[in-house]
Amino acid sequence: GPLPDLWADPDKVDQVLGNLLENAVRHGEGTVTIDIAPAPAPGGCDEMGTAVTVSDEGPGIPEESMSRVFTRFWRGSKRGGTGLGLYIVKGIVEA
């Protein structure tokens, strides 16, 4: 179905999507897929929001690393990066 209206700062949306894509390309494997679909809005209200999912065909993040993924300067591999990309994403999304 159609997506609901999105009221957001375009620069912030650009930064979030850019960081997620860069992370998937740098640390993932295979094809990177972006899915944008209607989803229930957070907070238990009856409104619809928009969910953006960025995925790849890699093995995923090890379970023991999941709690650290959004920590500043944490890097899960030696493939480069500053360890700030997902930390910044979390800060923008939760603001």
Backbone bond lengths (Angstrom), bond angles and torsions (degrees), N, CA, C in turn:
res aa  C-N    CA-C-N  psi(-1)  N-CA   C-N-CA  omega(-1)  CA-C   N-CA-C  phi
1 G - - - 1.433 - - 1.514 111.01 -
2 P 1.320 115.64 176.16 1.462 119.40 179.75 1.520 111.52 -68.52
3 L 1.306 115.37 150.29 1.464 120.58 177.61 1.521 109.53 -80.87
4 P 1.334 117.38 145.71 1.469 119.40 175.03 1.527 109.99 -69.82
5 D 1.333 115.40 160.69 1.465 119.59 176.12 1.522 109.61 -57.05
6 L 1.308 115.90 142.02 1.459 121.63 178.44 1.520 108.44 -114.39
7 W 1.320 115.80 118.08 1.458 121.49 178.11 1.520 107.26 -106.14
8 A 1.328 115.99 101.68 1.460 119.95 -176.50 1.523 109.61 -154.65
9 D 1.301 115.58 159.14 1.459 122.54 175.38 1.531 107.78 -71.66
10 P 1.343 118.60 116.94 1.465 119.77 -176.85 1.527 113.43 -59.01
11 D 1.328 117.87 -32.42 1.466 119.96 178.15 1.525 111.30 -66.52
12 K 1.329 116.64 -38.06 1.472 120.61 179.20 1.530 110.03 -69.81
13 V 1.340 117.02 -42.26 1.468 120.57 177.58 1.524 109.34 -60.39
14 D 1.324 117.01 -43.75 1.458 121.65 178.43 1.528 111.19 -60.07
15 Q 1.328 116.96 -43.39 1.466 120.27 -179.13 1.526 111.23 -67.07
16 V 1.336 117.49 -43.00 1.468 120.91 179.58 1.525 110.25 -61.95
17 L 1.336 117.10 -51.65 1.464 119.64 -178.41 1.525 111.04 -64.47
18 G 1.325 117.24 -40.24 1.467 120.20 178.20 1.518 112.21 -61.22
19 N 1.329 116.99 -44.56 1.468 120.47 179.77 1.524 111.32 -65.52
20 L 1.341 117.10 -41.65 1.466 119.62 179.32 1.525 111.27 -64.79
21 L 1.331 116.49 -43.44 1.461 119.86 179.29 1.525 111.64 -65.63
22 E 1.324 116.53 -44.62 1.468 119.63 179.09 1.527 110.56 -59.55
23 N 1.329 116.72 -41.99 1.457 121.10 179.32 1.529 110.86 -62.89
24 A 1.336 117.02 -44.33 1.466 120.49 -179.29 1.524 111.27 -65.41
25 V 1.326 117.19 -41.25 1.467 120.50 -179.63 1.529 110.87 -69.97
26 R 1.329 116.87 -42.52 1.467 121.06 -176.47 1.532 112.01 -70.77
27 H 1.316 116.96 -41.83 1.461 120.39 -171.21 1.526 114.10 -110.16
28 G 1.319 117.16 -10.55 1.458 120.24 -178.63 1.513 111.84 -91.40
29 E 1.299 114.30 -171.70 1.461 121.00 179.00 1.517 108.78 -138.57
30 G 1.328 115.42 150.91 1.458 119.90 175.52 1.521 112.73 72.01
31 T 1.306 114.80 -151.04 1.456 122.75 -176.74 1.520 111.44 -75.51
32 V 1.329 116.62 135.60 1.463 122.10 173.78 1.526 107.18 -97.18
33 T 1.326 116.88 128.32 1.461 122.84 -177.86 1.519 109.86 -118.26
34 I 1.333 115.80 136.87 1.462 121.58 174.62 1.520 107.07 -115.29
35 D 1.323 116.76 126.33 1.461 122.12 178.26 1.523 108.04 -120.69
36 I 1.322 116.69 126.02 1.461 122.37 177.44 1.517 106.89 -120.37
37 A 1.336 116.31 120.75 1.463 120.08 -173.95 1.525 110.82 -147.98
38 P 1.339 116.81 154.44 1.468 119.45 173.31 1.528 109.69 -61.97
39 A 1.319 116.26 145.44 1.468 121.60 178.90 1.522 108.17 -152.71
40 P 1.326 117.30 154.31 1.471 119.22 177.06 1.527 110.41 -58.14
41 A 1.317 115.90 137.30 1.463 120.57 177.28 1.519 109.36 -68.25
42 P 1.335 117.77 149.38 1.466 119.84 179.03 1.523 111.23 -67.25
43 G 1.297 115.88 160.71 1.460 120.78 175.81 1.511 114.20 94.20
44 G 1.321 117.96 4.94 1.457 120.46 175.60 1.519 115.17 74.67
45 C 1.335 118.65 14.13 1.465 119.41 178.00 1.529 109.09 -84.15
46 D 1.311 115.77 170.92 1.465 120.38 -176.97 1.526 113.40 -86.80
47 E 1.318 117.84 0.23 1.458 120.68 -178.12 1.525 111.11 -78.89
48 M 1.328 114.40 156.20 1.457 120.15 176.37 1.526 109.47 -98.99
49 G 1.313 115.04 146.35 1.450 122.37 175.88 1.514 108.79 -121.52
50 T 1.309 116.02 -161.22 1.455 121.93 179.63 1.520 108.84 -127.84
51 A 1.329 116.58 129.32 1.466 121.76 177.13 1.524 108.59 -106.03
52 V 1.318 116.16 132.44 1.456 122.14 176.04 1.521 107.09 -115.71
53 T 1.327 116.38 122.16 1.459 121.60 -179.63 1.528 108.69 -118.35
54 V 1.324 116.42 126.19 1.462 122.12 175.60 1.522 106.22 -113.22
55 S 1.335 117.06 122.14 1.471 119.63 -177.34 1.528 110.16 -138.18
56 D 1.329 114.79 165.25 1.456 121.01 176.70 1.522 107.76 -140.60
57 E 1.318 116.73 -174.81 1.464 121.40 -176.59 1.524 112.70 -101.88
58 G 1.323 117.52 15.06 1.461 121.78 -178.65 1.515 112.30 -76.78
59 P 1.326 116.42 -178.87 1.463 121.55 -175.97 1.525 113.58 -73.91
60 G 1.313 117.81 -10.80 1.463 119.85 -178.54 1.515 111.37 90.28
61 I 1.308 114.14 179.21 1.459 121.14 -179.54 1.520 108.09 -88.54
62 P 1.327 118.32 129.45 1.466 119.72 179.12 1.535 111.04 -57.50
63 E 1.305 116.56 142.13 1.469 122.48 -178.09 1.527 112.03 -52.06
64 E 1.325 117.21 -40.09 1.466 120.33 -177.50 1.535 112.57 -69.65
65 S 1.330 117.45 -13.70 1.468 121.17 179.33 1.526 113.41 -99.13
66 M 1.319 118.04 -11.80 1.465 121.59 -173.54 1.526 113.22 -56.17
67 S 1.310 118.67 -37.74 1.467 120.81 -176.92 1.529 112.34 -72.86
68 R 1.330 117.63 -12.80 1.472 121.12 -176.71 1.519 114.19 -107.19
69 V 1.305 118.24 -6.46 1.462 122.07 -172.33 1.528 112.96 -55.46
70 F 1.325 117.91 -38.27 1.462 121.24 -176.55 1.529 112.74 -96.82
71 T 1.327 117.64 12.71 1.461 122.65 179.25 1.530 109.66 -80.85
72 R 1.320 116.40 138.70 1.463 120.98 -179.52 1.526 110.60 -60.77
73 F 1.309 115.88 132.24 1.471 126.67 177.82 1.530 114.25 71.70
74 W 1.336 119.06 6.14 1.464 119.49 177.36 1.524 109.04 -79.31
75 R 1.320 116.06 132.31 1.463 121.75 176.81 1.513 108.43 -127.02
76 G 1.311 115.44 130.95 1.458 120.25 -177.39 1.511 113.72 -88.49
77 S 1.316 117.48 -10.30 1.464 119.70 -179.72 1.524 108.79 -147.77
78 K 1.296 114.87 175.98 1.462 120.40 179.26 1.532 110.60 -100.77
79 R 1.323 117.09 23.45 1.461 121.45 -177.61 1.524 112.87 -86.36
80 G 1.295 118.13 19.63 1.456 120.71 178.39 1.513 112.29 94.81
81 G 1.305 114.34 -175.45 1.453 120.51 -177.90 1.521 110.62 97.85
82 T 1.329 114.81 163.05 1.461 120.74 -176.90 1.517 113.28 -97.02
83 G 1.329 117.21 -13.91 1.456 119.78 -173.64 1.518 111.74 81.55
84 L 1.330 117.01 16.11 1.460 120.80 -179.23 1.527 113.89 -111.32
85 G 1.325 118.76 -17.71 1.466 121.68 -173.04 1.513 114.52 -55.37
86 L 1.325 118.04 -55.67 1.465 120.59 -178.42 1.519 111.61 -73.43
87 Y 1.323 117.39 -28.51 1.465 121.45 174.95 1.536 109.40 -62.26
88 I 1.325 117.00 -43.90 1.465 121.69 178.20 1.522 110.45 -65.91
89 V 1.333 117.39 -42.96 1.467 121.04 177.68 1.522 110.45 -55.50
90 K 1.310 116.69 -48.77 1.468 121.04 -179.22 1.527 110.84 -59.62
91 G 1.324 117.21 -44.63 1.458 120.80 -179.76 1.520 112.64 -60.93
92 I 1.330 117.02 -41.87 1.465 120.76 180.00 1.524 110.62 -69.56
93 V 1.323 117.23 -47.04 1.467 120.95 -176.35 1.522 111.51 -64.48
94 E 1.320 117.37 -37.00 1.468 120.13 -177.65 1.529 113.26 -84.55
95 A 1.340 118.05 -6.91 1.480 120.67 -178.78 1.521 111.74 -72.13
